[in-house]
Amino acid sequence: MHWVLLSIGILTELGGSTCMKLSNGFTNLYASVLTFVFWGISFSVFIFALKHFDLSFAYAIWAGLGILLVSIMGMTYFKEPVSMLKIISIFIIVIGVVLLNMSEFIQNQS
């Protein structure tokens, strides 16, 4: 259940970030309101997920996967430029998240 909470936190963070872009500097009321709704849900669910995870581990997963998903959203939906450096940088973040998962798993096995 705690992984579900963390996943919901990450996905609603993606929704909040996307709506932030769509709000066009708070000129789009619908997207502006949804920004606060999604971010509120994201932080609330993340707080409950922290009951089961170390802060450093959970925040790295939340932020790292959030960066990955927001980057993909930006490149595909908002047609942001794609460069090899951007792809490599995102890949390094994903590797860091995977290594954190591995270290948490190994630590729990001890």
VEXZAGU-938912 format. One record per residue: residue in one letter; x, y, z of N, C-alpha, C in turn. Coordinates in nm, 3 decimals. Example, Ala and Ser with C-alpha at 12.3 -4.5 7.8 and 13.67 -1.06 7.14 Angstrom:
VEXZAGU-938912
+------+---------+---------+---------+---------+---------+---------+---------+---------+---------+
: code :      nx :      ny :      nz :     cax :     cay :     caz :      cx :      cy :      cz :
+------+---------+---------+---------+---------+---------+---------+---------+---------+---------+
:    A :   1.319 :  -0.569 :   0.780 :   1.230 :  -0.450 :   0.780 :   1.320 :  -0.330 :   0.780 :
:    S :   1.285 :  -0.225 :   0.708 :   1.367 :  -0.106 :   0.714 :   1.290 :   0.003 :   0.787 :
+------+---------+---------+---------+---------+---------+---------+---------+---------+---------+
end
This chain:
VEXZAGU-938912
+------+---------+---------+---------+---------+---------+---------+---------+---------+---------+
: code :      nx :      ny :      nz :     cax :     cay :     caz :      cx :      cy :      cz :
+------+---------+---------+---------+---------+---------+---------+---------+---------+---------+
:    M :   0.081 :  -0.120 :   0.000 :   0.000 :   0.000 :   0.000 :   0.086 :   0.126 :   0.000 :
:    H :   0.201 :   0.121 :   0.070 :   0.285 :   0.240 :   0.077 :   0.345 :   0.275 :  -0.059 :
:    W :   0.370 :   0.173 :  -0.144 :   0.419 :   0.202 :  -0.279 :   0.309 :   0.265 :  -0.364 :
:    V :   0.185 :   0.225 :  -0.340 :   0.072 :   0.285 :  -0.411 :   0.062 :   0.433 :  -0.373 :
:    L :   0.076 :   0.464 :  -0.243 :   0.071 :   0.603 :  -0.198 :   0.181 :   0.685 :  -0.264 :
:    L :   0.302 :   0.630 :  -0.266 :   0.414 :   0.702 :  -0.327 :   0.389 :   0.722 :  -0.477 :
:    S :   0.335 :   0.622 :  -0.543 :   0.304 :   0.632 :  -0.686 :   0.198 :   0.739 :  -0.712 :
:    I :   0.095 :   0.743 :  -0.628 :  -0.009 :   0.846 :  -0.643 :   0.053 :   0.984 :  -0.622 :
:    G :   0.142 :   0.995 :  -0.524 :   0.210 :   1.122 :  -0.500 :   0.291 :   1.168 :  -0.621 :
:    I :   0.358 :   1.074 :  -0.684 :   0.440 :   1.107 :  -0.802 :   0.351 :   1.147 :  -0.919 :
:    L :   0.244 :   1.072 :  -0.943 :   0.157 :   1.102 :  -1.057 :   0.081 :   1.233 :  -1.038 :
:    T :   0.040 :   1.262 :  -0.915 :  -0.029 :   1.389 :  -0.893 :   0.069 :   1.506 :  -0.897 :
:    E :   0.195 :   1.480 :  -0.864 :   0.299 :   1.583 :  -0.882 :   0.315 :   1.614 :  -1.030 :
:    L :   0.310 :   1.511 :  -1.114 :   0.314 :   1.530 :  -1.259 :   0.194 :   1.614 :  -1.305 :
:    G :   0.076 :   1.582 :  -1.252 :  -0.043 :   1.659 :  -1.286 :  -0.030 :   1.804 :  -1.244 :
:    G :   0.023 :   1.827 :  -1.123 :   0.041 :   1.964 :  -1.076 :   0.141 :   2.043 :  -1.159 :
:    S :   0.250 :   1.978 :  -1.195 :   0.352 :   2.046 :  -1.276 :   0.299 :   2.077 :  -1.416 :
:    T :   0.224 :   1.983 :  -1.472 :   0.167 :   2.004 :  -1.604 :   0.065 :   2.118 :  -1.602 :
:    C :  -0.020 :   2.119 :  -1.500 :  -0.119 :   2.227 :  -1.488 :  -0.051 :   2.362 :  -1.462 :
:    M :   0.063 :   2.359 :  -1.393 :   0.138 :   2.483 :  -1.370 :   0.178 :   2.544 :  -1.504 :
:    K :   0.225 :   2.461 :  -1.595 :   0.261 :   2.508 :  -1.728 :   0.138 :   2.556 :  -1.804 :
:    L :   0.029 :   2.479 :  -1.794 :  -0.094 :   2.514 :  -1.864 :  -0.162 :   2.638 :  -1.807 :
:    S :  -0.130 :   2.675 :  -1.682 :  -0.194 :   2.790 :  -1.619 :  -0.153 :   2.922 :  -1.684 :
:    N :  -0.042 :   2.920 :  -1.757 :   0.006 :   3.038 :  -1.829 :   0.017 :   3.159 :  -1.736 :
:    G :   0.091 :   3.137 :  -1.626 :   0.112 :   3.246 :  -1.531 :  -0.015 :   3.286 :  -1.459 :
:    F :  -0.095 :   3.187 :  -1.422 :  -0.223 :   3.207 :  -1.352 :  -0.328 :   3.281 :  -1.435 :
:    T :  -0.313 :   3.283 :  -1.566 :  -0.416 :   3.346 :  -1.650 :  -0.525 :   3.246 :  -1.689 :
:    N :  -0.496 :   3.118 :  -1.682 :  -0.596 :   3.014 :  -1.708 :  -0.646 :   2.966 :  -1.572 :
:    L :  -0.767 :   3.005 :  -1.535 :  -0.822 :   2.977 :  -1.403 :  -0.832 :   2.827 :  -1.377 :
:    Y :  -0.885 :   2.751 :  -1.472 :  -0.905 :   2.607 :  -1.456 :  -0.772 :   2.537 :  -1.426 :
:    A :  -0.670 :   2.563 :  -1.506 :  -0.539 :   2.501 :  -1.486 :  -0.475 :   2.551 :  -1.356 :
:    S :  -0.496 :   2.676 :  -1.321 :  -0.441 :   2.732 :  -1.197 :  -0.498 :   2.662 :  -1.075 :
:    V :  -0.630 :   2.642 :  -1.074 :  -0.694 :   2.573 :  -0.962 :  -0.646 :   2.428 :  -0.955 :
:    L :  -0.639 :   2.362 :  -1.071 :  -0.592 :   2.223 :  -1.073 :  -0.447 :   2.209 :  -1.026 :
:    T :  -0.366 :   2.311 :  -1.049 :  -0.228 :   2.309 :  -1.000 :  -0.228 :   2.290 :  -0.849 :
:    F :  -0.306 :   2.370 :  -0.779 :  -0.311 :   2.361 :  -0.633 :  -0.376 :   2.231 :  -0.585 :
:    V :  -0.477 :   2.184 :  -0.658 :  -0.543 :   2.059 :  -0.621 :  -0.445 :   1.943 :  -0.632 :
:    F :  -0.377 :   1.932 :  -0.748 :  -0.283 :   1.822 :  -0.769 :  -0.166 :   1.828 :  -0.671 :
:    W :  -0.109 :   1.946 :  -0.651 :   0.004 :   1.958 :  -0.559 :  -0.040 :   1.929 :  -0.416 :
:    G :  -0.160 :   1.971 :  -0.379 :  -0.211 :   1.942 :  -0.245 :  -0.228 :   1.793 :  -0.223 :
:    I :  -0.284 :   1.724 :  -0.322 :  -0.298 :   1.578 :  -0.314 :  -0.160 :   1.514 :  -0.307 :
:    S :  -0.069 :   1.560 :  -0.391 :   0.065 :   1.501 :  -0.397 :   0.136 :   1.510 :  -0.261 :
:    F :   0.137 :   1.630 :  -0.203 :   0.204 :   1.646 :  -0.073 :   0.132 :   1.568 :   0.036 :
:    S :   0.001 :   1.566 :   0.034 :  -0.074 :   1.494 :   0.137 :  -0.047 :   1.344 :   0.131 :
:    V :  -0.052 :   1.288 :   0.013 :  -0.027 :   1.145 :  -0.003 :   0.119 :   1.113 :   0.030 :
:    F :   0.209 :   1.202 :  -0.008 :   0.351 :   1.181 :   0.021 :   0.374 :   1.175 :   0.173 :
:    I :   0.304 :   1.259 :   0.247 :   0.317 :   1.258 :   0.394 :   0.278 :   1.121 :   0.450 :
:    F :   0.169 :   1.063 :   0.398 :   0.129 :   0.931 :   0.445 :   0.229 :   0.823 :   0.402 :
:    A :   0.286 :   0.838 :   0.284 :   0.387 :   0.741 :   0.239 :   0.511 :   0.746 :   0.327 :
:    L :   0.542 :   0.863 :   0.383 :   0.660 :   0.877 :   0.468 :   0.650 :   0.798 :   0.598 :
:    K :   0.530 :   0.752 :   0.633 :   0.515 :   0.667 :   0.750 :   0.586 :   0.533 :   0.729 :
:    H :   0.610 :   0.497 :   0.603 :   0.665 :   0.366 :   0.570 :   0.804 :   0.371 :   0.506 :
:    F :   0.851 :   0.490 :   0.472 :   0.979 :   0.505 :   0.403 :   1.067 :   0.604 :   0.479 :
:    D :   1.198 :   0.589 :   0.464 :   1.290 :   0.693 :   0.510 :   1.272 :   0.815 :   0.421 :
:    L :   1.284 :   0.932 :   0.479 :   1.265 :   1.057 :   0.404 :   1.360 :   1.065 :   0.285 :
:    S :   1.488 :   1.037 :   0.308 :   1.586 :   1.051 :   0.199 :   1.554 :   0.957 :   0.083 :
:    F :   1.509 :   0.838 :   0.113 :   1.475 :   0.741 :   0.010 :   1.348 :   0.784 :  -0.065 :
:    A :   1.242 :   0.814 :   0.009 :   1.113 :   0.848 :  -0.052 :   1.122 :   0.976 :  -0.134 :
:    Y :   1.192 :   1.076 :  -0.082 :   1.200 :   1.202 :  -0.154 :   1.281 :   1.186 :  -0.283 :
:    A :   1.386 :   1.107 :  -0.278 :   1.465 :   1.083 :  -0.399 :   1.381 :   1.013 :  -0.506 :
:    I :   1.300 :   0.916 :  -0.465 :   1.213 :   0.846 :  -0.559 :   1.109 :   0.944 :  -0.614 :
:    W :   1.044 :   1.019 :  -0.524 :   0.939 :   1.113 :  -0.562 :   0.992 :   1.219 :  -0.658 :
:    A :   1.105 :   1.278 :  -0.621 :   1.162 :   1.385 :  -0.704 :   1.223 :   1.329 :  -0.833 :
:    G :   1.296 :   1.220 :  -0.824 :   1.362 :   1.162 :  -0.941 :   1.264 :   1.116 :  -1.047 :
:    L :   1.163 :   1.041 :  -1.005 :   1.064 :   0.995 :  -1.103 :   0.977 :   1.111 :  -1.151 :
:    G :   0.955 :   1.208 :  -1.062 :   0.882 :   1.329 :  -1.105 :   0.957 :   1.402 :  -1.214 :
:    I :   1.088 :   1.415 :  -1.199 :   1.171 :   1.480 :  -1.301 :   1.164 :   1.403 :  -1.432 :
:    L :   1.174 :   1.271 :  -1.423 :   1.167 :   1.188 :  -1.544 :   1.033 :   1.208 :  -1.615 :
:    L :   0.924 :   1.198 :  -1.541 :   0.792 :   1.208 :  -1.604 :   0.764 :   1.348 :  -1.656 :
:    V :   0.803 :   1.450 :  -1.581 :   0.782 :   1.588 :  -1.627 :   0.867 :   1.616 :  -1.752 :
:    S :   0.987 :   1.562 :  -1.756 :   1.072 :   1.580 :  -1.873 :   1.011 :   1.515 :  -1.996 :
:    I :   0.959 :   1.394 :  -1.979 :   0.894 :   1.325 :  -2.090 :   0.770 :   1.403 :  -2.135 :
:    M :   0.692 :   1.451 :  -2.037 :   0.573 :   1.530 :  -2.070 :   0.612 :   1.657 :  -2.147 :
:    G :   0.715 :   1.724 :  -2.100 :   0.760 :   1.847 :  -2.166 :   0.806 :   1.823 :  -2.309 :
:    M :   0.882 :   1.715 :  -2.328 :   0.934 :   1.687 :  -2.461 :   0.826 :   1.639 :  -2.557 :
:    T :   0.728 :   1.564 :  -2.508 :   0.627 :   1.509 :  -2.598 :   0.507 :   1.602 :  -2.614 :
:    Y :   0.451 :   1.650 :  -2.504 :   0.329 :   1.729 :  -2.510 :   0.355 :   1.876 :  -2.539 :
:    F :   0.458 :   1.933 :  -2.475 :   0.486 :   2.075 :  -2.493 :   0.593 :   2.101 :  -2.599 :
:    K :   0.641 :   1.995 :  -2.664 :   0.738 :   2.004 :  -2.774 :   0.865 :   2.079 :  -2.732 :
:    E :   0.910 :   2.053 :  -2.607 :   1.036 :   2.113 :  -2.561 :   1.152 :   2.047 :  -2.635 :
:    P :   1.261 :   2.119 :  -2.652 :   1.373 :   2.063 :  -2.727 :   1.432 :   1.939 :  -2.658 :
:    V :   1.474 :   1.847 :  -2.743 :   1.538 :   1.724 :  -2.695 :   1.683 :   1.728 :  -2.740 :
:    S :   1.773 :   1.704 :  -2.647 :   1.915 :   1.697 :  -2.682 :   1.975 :   1.572 :  -2.618 :
:    M :   2.089 :   1.533 :  -2.669 :   2.157 :   1.417 :  -2.614 :   2.195 :   1.442 :  -2.468 :
:    L :   2.238 :   1.564 :  -2.437 :   2.274 :   1.597 :  -2.299 :   2.153 :   1.584 :  -2.206 :
:    K :   2.037 :   1.627 :  -2.251 :   1.914 :   1.616 :  -2.170 :   1.880 :   1.469 :  -2.146 :
:    I :   1.888 :   1.387 :  -2.250 :   1.856 :   1.245 :  -2.237 :   1.955 :   1.176 :  -2.143 :
:    I :   2.084 :   1.205 :  -2.158 :   2.185 :   1.146 :  -2.070 :   2.163 :   1.190 :  -1.925 :
:    S :   2.130 :   1.316 :  -1.904 :   2.106 :   1.367 :  -1.769 :   1.987 :   1.297 :  -1.704 :
:    I :   1.881 :   1.279 :  -1.778 :   1.762 :   1.210 :  -1.727 :   1.797 :   1.064 :  -1.697 :
:    F :   1.875 :   1.002 :  -1.783 :   1.918 :   0.864 :  -1.763 :   1.999 :   0.851 :  -1.634 :
:    I :   2.085 :   0.947 :  -1.606 :   2.164 :   0.944 :  -1.483 :   2.073 :   0.954 :  -1.360 :
:    I :   1.969 :   1.036 :  -1.368 :   1.873 :   1.047 :  -1.258 :   1.803 :   0.912 :  -1.236 :
:    V :   1.762 :   0.847 :  -1.345 :   1.696 :   0.717 :  -1.334 :   1.790 :   0.614 :  -1.272 :
:    I :   1.916 :   0.614 :  -1.312 :   2.014 :   0.523 :  -1.252 :   2.025 :   0.548 :  -1.102 :
:    G :   2.028 :   0.674 :  -1.061 :   2.034 :   0.707 :  -0.920 :   1.913 :   0.654 :  -0.844 :
:    V :   1.795 :   0.667 :  -0.901 :   1.673 :   0.616 :  -0.837 :   1.678 :   0.464 :  -0.825 :
:    V :   1.723 :   0.397 :  -0.930 :   1.735 :   0.251 :  -0.926 :   1.834 :   0.208 :  -0.819 :
:    L :   1.949 :   0.276 :  -0.811 :   2.048 :   0.241 :  -0.709 :   1.995 :   0.265 :  -0.569 :
:    L :   1.918 :   0.370 :  -0.549 :   1.856 :   0.393 :  -0.418 :   1.759 :   0.280 :  -0.384 :
:    N :   1.682 :   0.236 :  -0.482 :   1.591 :   0.123 :  -0.459 :   1.668 :  -0.002 :  -0.421 :
:    M :   1.778 :  -0.026 :  -0.490 :   1.859 :  -0.143 :  -0.461 :   1.919 :  -0.134 :  -0.321 :
:    S :   1.967 :  -0.017 :  -0.283 :   2.027 :  -0.003 :  -0.150 :   1.922 :  -0.021 :  -0.041 :
:    E :   1.801 :   0.028 :  -0.062 :   1.692 :   0.009 :   0.035 :   1.657 :  -0.139 :   0.046 :
:    F :   1.650 :  -0.207 :  -0.068 :   1.618 :  -0.350 :  -0.067 :   1.725 :  -0.430 :   0.005 :
:    I :   1.852 :  -0.401 :  -0.025 :   1.964 :  -0.474 :   0.038 :   1.965 :  -0.446 :   0.188 :
:    Q :   1.940 :  -0.323 :   0.228 :   1.940 :  -0.287 :   0.370 :   1.828 :  -0.361 :   0.443 :
:    N :   1.713 :  -0.375 :   0.381 :   1.601 :  -0.445 :   0.444 :   1.623 :  -0.595 :   0.453 :
:    Q :   1.710 :  -0.648 :   0.369 :   1.740 :  -0.792 :   0.371 :   1.835 :  -0.827 :   0.486 :
:    S :   1.908 :  -0.729 :   0.534 :   2.005 :  -0.755 :   0.642 :   1.937 :  -0.770 :   0.776 :
+------+---------+---------+---------+---------+---------+---------+---------+---------+---------+
end
